[in-house]
Amino acid sequence: MADEQKYLFDQIEESVEQGDHSRLQEMLAKQRTSDIAEVIELLDNEERRTVFDALHRSAAAEVLEKVDEATRSELFELFGEVELLRLISELDPDDAADVLAELPEEHSEDVLERMPAEEARQIKGLMSYSEDSAGGIMDPDLVVVHENATVGEAINEIRSQEVDENFFSVYVVNRLGHFLGDVRIRSLITCKEDTLVKQLINTNAIYVRIDTDQEEVRNIFRKNDLIVVPVLDEENKLVGRITADRVIEVAEEEAAEDIFVMAGTDAAELENVSVVHAARVRMTWLLPCLFGTAVTAVLYIIFKSVFIESNFLSVYLVAIAFGPMIAAISGNAGLQTSAIVVSGLATGDLAALDLRQVFTREVRVALLVALSCGVMGGCICALLPNLVDTSSLVSDGNGEMIDPLVFSMHLRIVFAFATAMFGAIMVSTTLGLFLPFFFRSVGIDPAISSGPLVTTANDSISVAIYLSLTLLLV
C-alpha cells in the first residue's frame, strides 16, 4: 500500500473507531473516489457501512463502481434495494450497466423496474450487448446534429445537453440518420456561426461496429492515437461512443484475463471472496492437468514393459532419468513461442501478418534453439552417468547386475536423447505457433495455448518421442 493510501486508511479507521462522523465526512470530501475505493477494499463490512453513510451520494456511486468485483459483491449484500437503486442512478448508463450485470438477474430486473423508463431502457439496451464487444463498453450519450445545421445551431445543441468531461466531437448525420463524420469542438469555436456543419465534416472519421470485439477496439485506439470513437449499428446509425479512459480499462481487463488463463485459472475467482469459490475455479483447470499427467505416467509404464520384453531394462532405467529434462525444456520452448504469438495477436502486431510469414520466422528460431538444446543436452546425458554411481539403477536387491549398460548402449541413449530433445522442441514450438491461431479462428481465447492444459499435453508428447526414439536406436 502506498504511503498516501496507508495514511488515509489509518485516518478513516481512527474516525470510525471514535465515531467522529463529521470529521469523516470532511476528510472523505477531500479525497479522490479512486483512493477511497482502494481503502474500502481493506475495511470490514461495518466500517464500509460507516464510510458509505459519510459519503455524498454521487461519490458513493463512483466508489461502488471503482472497487473490485469481490468487494462489490459484498457491498451488494450490505445495501438495501432502495439504496442500491439510488447509487446506480447516479452512474453513467455504461457504468450502471456494468454494475447491474454483476447482480443476479432477478435483482437487476427489480432495480431496473424502479428506475425512470428512459434510463432503464438505455441501460437494458447496453446490457443486451456482449460485455466484451464495442456495444458492451460504449457510452450512449452523444451530441448529434444534421448535416445542414449551422455552427451556431450545433453550439446550441451542445449547450442544451449535459456534456461530461469526455466530450470531444459533434457527430453529423444525414436526413436518414446515417453517420457522415464528425466535427471537432475546435472547428466549431473558430468558425462563424452561420457556417454550415457539412463544410466542416471529417468524412474520414474512424468508427467501430457495435459487435466489434473490445480487444480490436483497443488496438484501433492504439494504432490511431484516438481519444474517442463513434459506434455504429448494422444500418450505419450512431448508437454510442467509446472514450480513451474506457479503453484503458479494457486493456487492463484483457491483460489480466490473459494472465489468469496462462496461469491456469480464471478471472471469475475474483468475483467472490470465498476461498471455496476460488479453489473450485482453479480445480476446474487443474483436474484435466491431473489426468494429463496420469497419461504421461501410463506412457512410462507401457514403455517399461516394452523395454523389459526387449531385454533393455538397464537402458530404460537410465533413460527415464532424463525424461523430465526433455519434458521441461520442450514445454518451456513451446511456451515461449506461444507467449510471443499470443502477445502479438492481442496487440494486433501479428494479426495482420500472414501465418506463413510468422511460421518462417518462428521455425528458424526453433531450429536454432532445438539444435543448441539437443547438443548441450546430449553432452549432459553423456557426462552425468559417469559422474555418479549408476550401478543401483541397473542392479537387483542383492547388488547383482540385471543387464549391464555397455558403452555402445550408453552412446545410443545419448544420441536418442539429443535427437529426442531436438524433435520434442520442434513439435512443442510448432504447437505453440499454430494453436493460438487455431483457437483464435474458432473463437477461443488464444492465451489458453499457453496454459497448463497445453503444457501438460506437451509433456506426454515429448516423453513419447523420447522413449520411442530410445527404443528404436538401441
ChimeraX attribute file (.defattr): number of C-alpha atoms within 10 A of each C-alpha:
attribute: neighborCount
match mode: 1-to-1
recipient: residues
	/A:1	9
	/A:2	7
	/A:3	8
	/A:4	10
	/A:5	14
	/A:6	12
	/A:7	12
	/A:8	19
	/A:9	19
	/A:10	13
	/A:11	15
	/A:12	25
	/A:13	17
	/A:14	13
	/A:15	18
	/A:16	18
	/A:17	10
	/A:18	10
	/A:19	12
	/A:20	12
	/A:21	15
	/A:22	11
	/A:23	15
	/A:24	21
	/A:25	18
	/A:26	12
	/A:27	16
	/A:28	21
	/A:29	13
	/A:30	8
	/A:31	12
	/A:32	12
	/A:33	22
	/A:34	16
	/A:35	17
	/A:36	24
	/A:37	19
	/A:38	18
	/A:39	20
	/A:40	25
	/A:41	16
	/A:42	12
	/A:43	16
	/A:44	10
	/A:45	16
	/A:46	10
	/A:47	16
	/A:48	18
	/A:49	15
	/A:50	16
	/A:51	22
	/A:52	19
	/A:53	14
	/A:54	19
	/A:55	20
	/A:56	12
	/A:57	17
	/A:58	16
	/A:59	21
	/A:60	21
	/A:61	23
	/A:62	21
	/A:63	23
	/A:64	26
	/A:65	21
	/A:66	19
	/A:67	21
	/A:68	17
	/A:69	20
	/A:70	16
	/A:71	21
	/A:72	22
	/A:73	17
	/A:74	16
	/A:75	18
	/A:76	16
	/A:77	11
	/A:78	15
	/A:79	14
	/A:80	10
	/A:81	16
	/A:82	10
	/A:83	13
	/A:84	18
	/A:85	18
	/A:86	16
	/A:87	21
	/A:88	25
	/A:89	20
	/A:90	16
	/A:91	18
	/A:92	17
	/A:93	24
	/A:94	21
	/A:95	22
	/A:96	23
	/A:97	24
	/A:98	17
	/A:99	20
	/A:100	20
	/A:101	17
	/A:102	15
	/A:103	15
	/A:104	9
	/A:105	10
	/A:106	8
	/A:107	13
	/A:108	18
	/A:109	14
	/A:110	12
	/A:111	19
	/A:112	19
	/A:113	12
	/A:114	13
	/A:115	16
	/A:116	10
	/A:117	10
	/A:118	9
	/A:119	15
	/A:120	20
	/A:121	15
	/A:122	17
	/A:123	21
	/A:124	19
	/A:125	16
	/A:126	25
	/A:127	20
	/A:128	12
	/A:129	16
	/A:130	16
	/A:131	16
	/A:132	16
	/A:133	18
	/A:134	27
	/A:135	30
	/A:136	23
	/A:137	29
	/A:138	25
	/A:139	22
	/A:140	21
	/A:141	18
	/A:142	19
	/A:143	20
	/A:144	18
	/A:145	24
	/A:146	21
	/A:147	21
	/A:148	16
	/A:149	15
	/A:150	20
	/A:151	25
	/A:152	18
	/A:153	18
	/A:154	24
	/A:155	17
	/A:156	11
	/A:157	14
	/A:158	19
	/A:159	10
	/A:160	10
	/A:161	11
	/A:162	9
	/A:163	13
	/A:164	9
	/A:165	5
	/A:166	12
	/A:167	17
	/A:168	18
	/A:169	21
	/A:170	21
	/A:171	24
	/A:172	27
	/A:173	20
	/A:174	15
	/A:175	9
	/A:176	9
	/A:177	16
	/A:178	16
	/A:179	24
	/A:180	20
	/A:181	22
	/A:182	25
	/A:183	23
	/A:184	15
	/A:185	15
	/A:186	10
	/A:187	14
	/A:188	20
	/A:189	12
	/A:190	9
	/A:191	14
	/A:192	12
	/A:193	15
	/A:194	11
	/A:195	16
	/A:196	19
	/A:197	26
	/A:198	22
	/A:199	12
	/A:200	18
	/A:201	19
	/A:202	15
	/A:203	13
	/A:204	9
	/A:205	14
	/A:206	16
	/A:207	18
	/A:208	20
	/A:209	20
	/A:210	25
	/A:211	17
	/A:212	17
	/A:213	18
	/A:214	24
	/A:215	20
	/A:216	17
	/A:217	21
	/A:218	23
	/A:219	17
	/A:220	18
	/A:221	19
	/A:222	15
	/A:223	10
	/A:224	9
	/A:225	10
	/A:226	13
	/A:227	16
	/A:228	20
	/A:229	22
	/A:230	27
	/A:231	25
	/A:232	22
	/A:233	15
	/A:234	9
	/A:235	10
	/A:236	16
	/A:237	18
	/A:238	24
	/A:239	17
	/A:240	21
	/A:241	22
	/A:242	24
	/A:243	19
	/A:244	17
	/A:245	11
	/A:246	17
	/A:247	22
	/A:248	13
	/A:249	13
	/A:250	18
	/A:251	18
	/A:252	10
	/A:253	15
	/A:254	17
	/A:255	13
	/A:256	14
	/A:257	18
	/A:258	23
	/A:259	18
	/A:260	18
	/A:261	20
	/A:262	21
	/A:263	16
	/A:264	21
	/A:265	23
	/A:266	19
	/A:267	16
	/A:268	15
	/A:269	20
	/A:270	15
	/A:271	17
	/A:272	17
	/A:273	14
	/A:274	12
	/A:275	10
	/A:276	11
	/A:277	15
	/A:278	18
	/A:279	12
	/A:280	14
	/A:281	18
	/A:282	17
	/A:283	15
	/A:284	13
	/A:285	18
	/A:286	16
	/A:287	12
	/A:288	14
	/A:289	19
	/A:290	13
	/A:291	12
	/A:292	21
	/A:293	17
	/A:294	14
	/A:295	17
	/A:296	20
	/A:297	13
	/A:298	13
	/A:299	16
	/A:300	19
	/A:301	11
	/A:302	11
	/A:303	16
	/A:304	19
	/A:305	14
	/A:306	15
	/A:307	18
	/A:308	13
	/A:309	10
	/A:310	11
	/A:311	13
	/A:312	20
	/A:313	21
	/A:314	21
	/A:315	25
	/A:316	23
	/A:317	17
	/A:318	18
	/A:319	20
	/A:320	16
	/A:321	12
	/A:322	16
	/A:323	20
	/A:324	13
	/A:325	16
	/A:326	26
	/A:327	26
	/A:328	16
	/A:329	20
	/A:330	31
	/A:331	26
	/A:332	18
	/A:333	23
	/A:334	27
	/A:335	25
	/A:336	17
	/A:337	23
	/A:338	28
	/A:339	21
	/A:340	16
	/A:341	26
	/A:342	27
	/A:343	17
	/A:344	15
	/A:345	21
	/A:346	22
	/A:347	17
	/A:348	18
	/A:349	12
	/A:350	17
	/A:351	15
	/A:352	9
	/A:353	12
	/A:354	9
	/A:355	13
	/A:356	9
	/A:357	10
	/A:358	14
	/A:359	14
	/A:360	10
	/A:361	10
	/A:362	18
	/A:363	16
	/A:364	11
	/A:365	13
	/A:366	21
	/A:367	16
	/A:368	12
	/A:369	17
	/A:370	25
	/A:371	18
	/A:372	15
	/A:373	19
	/A:374	25
	/A:375	18
	/A:376	14
	/A:377	22
	/A:378	21
	/A:379	15
	/A:380	15
	/A:381	22
	/A:382	19
	/A:383	12
	/A:384	11
	/A:385	14
	/A:386	9
	/A:387	8
	/A:388	8
	/A:389	9
	/A:390	14
	/A:391	16
	/A:392	12
	/A:393	16
	/A:394	19
	/A:395	15
	/A:396	12
	/A:397	7
	/A:398	6
	/A:399	10
	/A:400	12
	/A:401	15
	/A:402	15
	/A:403	14
	/A:404	15
	/A:405	18
	/A:406	10
	/A:407	9
	/A:408	10
	/A:409	17
	/A:410	18
	/A:411	16
	/A:412	19
	/A:413	26
	/A:414	23
	/A:415	22
	/A:416	25
	/A:417	30
	/A:418	27
	/A:419	21
	/A:420	27
	/A:421	31
	/A:422	25
	/A:423	22
	/A:424	29
	/A:425	29
	/A:426	21
	/A:427	21
	/A:428	29
	/A:429	29
	/A:430	19
	/A:431	20
	/A:432	29
	/A:433	26
	/A:434	17
	/A:435	21
	/A:436	24
	/A:437	21
	/A:438	15
	/A:439	15
	/A:440	15
	/A:441	11
	/A:442	9
	/A:443	9
	/A:444	13
	/A:445	18
	/A:446	26
	/A:447	26
	/A:448	22
	/A:449	28
	/A:450	29
	/A:451	22
	/A:452	21
	/A:453	20
	/A:454	21
	/A:455	24
	/A:456	21
	/A:457	18
	/A:458	28
	/A:459	24
	/A:460	20
	/A:461	20
	/A:462	28
	/A:463	26
	/A:464	20
	/A:465	19
	/A:466	26
	/A:467	24
	/A:468	14
	/A:469	19
	/A:470	23
	/A:471	19
	/A:472	9
	/A:473	13
	/A:474	16
